[in-house]
Amino acid sequence: MIRRVMPRLPAALTLCMIVKNEERNLLRCLDSVRSLTSEFIIVDTGSTDRTPDIAAENGAELIPFDFTVVDFAAARNHAIDRARGEWILMLDADETLDPESAPKIEELVAVGENAGYFLERHNRSSDSDKSFTDYVVRLFPNQPNHRYRGRVHEIIDTSILSGGGRLHKTDIRIDHSFSSDPEARRRKNHWYIKILKEEIAADPSDDSRLDFLAAEYHQLEMFDEATEIAERIVQMRPLDPRAHLFVGVYHLMYKPDLVRARADFNQALKLRPGYAEALSFLKLVDERERATCLP
């Protein structure tokens, strides 16, 4: 069966990337999207291996970027600034687009809605056959107001919404292979925590940075610190049921403080009646309270 080809797609879509020392991964990533576009905009933050050569050999526009001050949003936005396509597909070098997802991107680009699309990312470490899935906005229109924010854990979702766009979840799949080196992961966690704290100090009103800070502490199993941040998030977003749910989980699982956990889950339910996750955790609170009453 011959797949329908949309002639304008190569001109309509640009692949944007930021890279550093990705000679092992870059070609595989580029090959995975070659049927969709021939415009590759690659921002290089200081490679010392063959990454620049591989980019040049594959017709990419390579742009050196001063990364003395770590700012992933600025690097991604620099790539977008150079893109000529009407749409942006943003990938990292250790990610590849699943071949069966290419036609789905064609269809979304052809529709041309002012929307950002969550792609289904399958993450697998180098020493495991197991994977976990998350969703990331990686396909969006190339518009002047669509720009990333955040020096680390950079996001574009907010700017799409504030520009009148919408966000849609898709089953477009990207595969992400990452290093399993636990010490390298810990160093990165601590590095990100330092930068997130700098961002929070510069703009204490930006509660999105707190979400990522709590996640970094959680990955390091620094649960007291993660709980403290979750409590700060609730103070800043008192009408957010998910914020109450998450702080309740920390009070239940890591403090533990069953009284506070029950109050957290009840507040989540008050804000979102019928909240299934909150109801489930309340049952767990009941079970633990009964267990503590046993002789």
Secondary structure, DSSP 8 states (H G I E B T S, - for coil): ------TTHHHHEEEEEEESS-TTTHHHHHHHHTTT-S-EEEEES---SSHHHHHHHTT-EEEE---SS--HHHHHHHHHHH--SSEEEE--TTEEE-GGGHHHHHHHHHHT-SEEEEEEEEEEETT-S-EEEEEEEEEEE--TT---B-SSS-B-HHHHHHTT-EEEEEEEEEEEEE---HHHHHHHHHHHHHHHHHHHHH-TT-THHHHHHHHHHHHTT-HHHHHHHHHHHHHH-TT-HHHHHHHHHHHHHTS--HHHHHHHHHHHHHHSTT-HHHHHHHHHHHHHHHHHH--
